[in-house]
């Protein structure tokens, strides 16, 4: 008795086997492989004898069909049903003597053995590539011919492999037959399930030969290798920019197309990435899933938590190569670098003034618009800057969080404390380049410099007289107003 004789019988087997992706490949191989038929023939004969003793498990539906009692699937031959039962029982009677891996079919074991022997009997006549089994060669030939014989009945999409079509069909059916026993998450393909399981096991099978870094899946290793090789195989035809990852290339293309397929159901805002939509929805839900274990403050993004943790750890990973100053956030580092480069990206359209960061630009624009969005609820006074608003609130609360360690005097601002400590230390860091006189504050130096320059920037609007200091102008204005603020007691 031959294991498989006719092509029509091969097709029946292919149609009746639905197994995980590893077995799907075995299924494809089964339709074309007749190797090891003598061994399989002997195996089948033994199984036929066993079948006669197990009709309580395997029942015959009609004269020519045999039905599985577990899933209801039927087969034209009883030995195929017996092989099918191994899917349910998990039985893998054929073991590799080299590595101990087990298989449910003997020819699957035989094919596997070629990995160890390196035997590749089937060679492509077009490109010379060799394969361990004829089915792999037949599949490969479709790359050259462009043949895609397997078509989705729902959307018409075609595939070169039957199991690729079967996996695709699960998009339409929503079927996710592979469920994680640890967390309950389900997957439509066994490969995704296997990758997921490595999260729980921590298994990382694929190691970089250059730096030793390990990965849980081969695709991640392939992407990583491009860091070492510098390869960027995905190129934009519109602007010529290249990418090492296809996902980054796809996102880039949306800049040109303007495509934003992910829409918020609450406010209608659209996004180019599903991850951005997910982050956005937390604004509406108020969800903050990332919590600091030190102070229990919560955040909507993991990146915000990571930044916050640096307050506790004191970590400042971003260091300026020019002056050595370090920063806890990359954005602060980028702003700082513009001091050295002199780069000012943000320009006011009203007066042409430029700024190195967007926040300074936004604050400046309020001078033109007159917007003062920060209002004190106690006295109604409004401010254009949040920092000025916070300082103002301390007047009402009386809060003075910055205390001198020498005399105990408290201040509402750290800058005021810094100036005060110079009284104790005698430090005068600001020196006049003309006469070398030193001052404890930069404002004092600026006032002094007007002696040398003769500059008088404060002008009386009544008589036109000018002064070097604002205090001198205020005193002068009392001549015109007649104001006498100081009374003898």
Secondary structure, 3 states (H helix, E strand, C coil): CCCCCCHHHHHHHHHHCCCCHHHHHHHHHHCCCCCCHHHHHHHHHHHHHHHHCCCCCEEECCCCCEEECCCCCEECCHHHHHHHHHHHHCCCCEECCCCCCEECCHHHHHHHHHHHHCCCCEECCCCCCEECCHHHHHHHHHHHHCCCCEECCCCCCEECCHHHHHHHHHHHHCCCCEECCCCCCEECCHHHHHHHHHHHHCCCCEECCCCCCEECCHHHHHHHHHHHHCCCCEECCCCCCEECCHHHHHHHHHHHHCCCCEECCCCCCEECCHHHHHHHHHHHHCCCCEECCCCCCEECCHHHHHHHHHHHHCCCCEECCCCCCEECCHHHHHHHHHHHHCCCCEECCCCCCEECCHHHHHHHHHHHHCCCCEECCCCCCEECCHHHHHHHHHHHHCCCCEECCCCCCEECCHHHHHHHHHHHHCCCCEECCCCCCEECCHHHHHHHHHHHHCCCCEECCCCCCEECCHHHHHHHHHHHHCCCCCCCC
